[in-house]
Amino acid sequence: MPHNILPAEINELIAATAEETAKALEKRLIASSLDTSNSSSRLLTVSEACRYLDCSRATLRRLEDAGDLVPKRFGRRVRYERSALDKYIDKSGHT
C-alpha cells in the first residue's frame, strides 16, 4: 500500500465503491422487474427503456441523436431492443 494514501481516503474510496455497487444492483433489480406483458419480450417501449436505463426521455433522445442507441420504428411506434440497451450499458461503463 502506498504511503501517501491516508486511511480516511481509503475509507472514502470503499464507501464510494459500495454506494456505486448498491446503485448498480438497484438498477439491475428494477430492470429485471419491468412489468411487460411478455417477460421474454426483447423490445421495450420508450417508458420501459427509460426505466431500464434509469434516465429521462430527454436523455434517451440525446442517446439516440448521438447514435449511441438506434431504436426500431414501426410507424409512429418506437421500440428499443433490450440487447442494444445492455450493450450501451456495457460500452459506456454505466451500470
Secondary structure, 3 states (H helix, E strand, C coil): CCCCCCHHHHHHHHHHHHHHHHHHHHHHHHHHCCCCCCCCCCEECHHHHHHHHCCCHHHHHHHHHCCCCCCEEECCEEEEEHHHHHHHHHHHCCC
